[in-house]
Amino acid sequence: MSNMNISLPDALKSFVDYQVSQRGYTTSSEYVRELIRKDQDQQHLRALLLAGAESASTTPVDGDYFESLRARVHKARG
């Protein structure tokens, strides 16, 4: 694992320390790693949503569509 030093203003350092103590993190590094992972997840979701928005239109997703999915799942399970 690599190390990274981050400079924070006192107010942000206090905020991080409070989050660590109140939310059950063992270190400030653990808290920051979780924030970075969440940001990665959000960026990935955004990319998926944008790709979906740019893709070609398909048939509408409605109640019939979900019923056909349920039927396929039940059929596959036997």
C-alpha positions in Angstrom: 0.0 0.0 0.0 1.3 3.5 -0.9 1.2 6.5 1.4 -0.2 9.9 0.6 0.1 13.0 2.8 -2.8 15.4 2.7 -2.9 18.9 4.1 -6.2 20.0 5.5 -7.4 23.2 7.1 -8.2 22.8 10.8 -11.9 22.8 10.2 -11.7 19.9 7.8 -9.3 18.0 10.0 -11.8 18.4 12.9 -14.6 17.2 10.6 -12.6 14.1 9.6 -11.7 13.3 13.2 -15.3 13.7 14.3 -16.5 11.3 11.5 -13.9 8.8 12.5 -15.0 8.8 16.1 -18.7 8.9 15.5 -19.0 6.5 12.6 -16.8 3.6 13.8 -13.7 4.1 11.6 -10.4 3.0 13.1 -8.3 5.7 11.3 -8.8 8.8 9.2 -7.2 6.8 6.3 -10.0 4.3 6.5 -12.6 7.1 6.3 -10.8 8.8 3.3 -10.5 5.4 1.5 -14.3 4.9 1.9 -15.0 8.4 0.5 -12.8 7.7 -2.5 -14.5 4.3 -3.1 -17.9 6.0 -3.0 -16.7 8.6 -5.5 -15.4 5.8 -7.8 -18.8 4.1 -7.5 -20.7 7.4 -8.3 -18.5 8.0 -11.3 -19.0 4.4 -12.6 -22.8 4.8 -12.2 -22.7 8.1 -14.0 -20.8 6.5 -16.9 -23.3 3.7 -17.1 -26.2 6.1 -17.0 -24.7 8.3 -19.7 -23.9 5.2 -21.9 -27.5 4.1 -21.4 -28.8 7.5 -22.3 -26.7 7.6 -25.5 -27.7 4.0 -26.6 -30.4 3.3 -29.1 -34.0 3.2 -28.0 -35.5 -0.2 -27.3 -39.0 -1.4 -26.6 -40.6 0.3 -23.6 -40.1 -1.1 -20.2 -43.5 -1.6 -18.7 -45.5 -4.1 -16.6 -45.6 -6.6 -19.5 -41.8 -6.5 -19.9 -41.3 -7.3 -16.2 -43.9 -10.1 -16.4 -42.0 -11.7 -19.2 -38.8 -11.5 -17.2 -40.5 -13.2 -14.2 -41.9 -15.9 -16.5 -38.4 -16.5 -18.0 -36.9 -16.7 -14.5 -39.6 -19.2 -13.3 -39.1 -21.3 -16.4 -35.3 -21.3 -16.0 -35.7 -22.5 -12.4 -37.8 -25.3 -13.5 
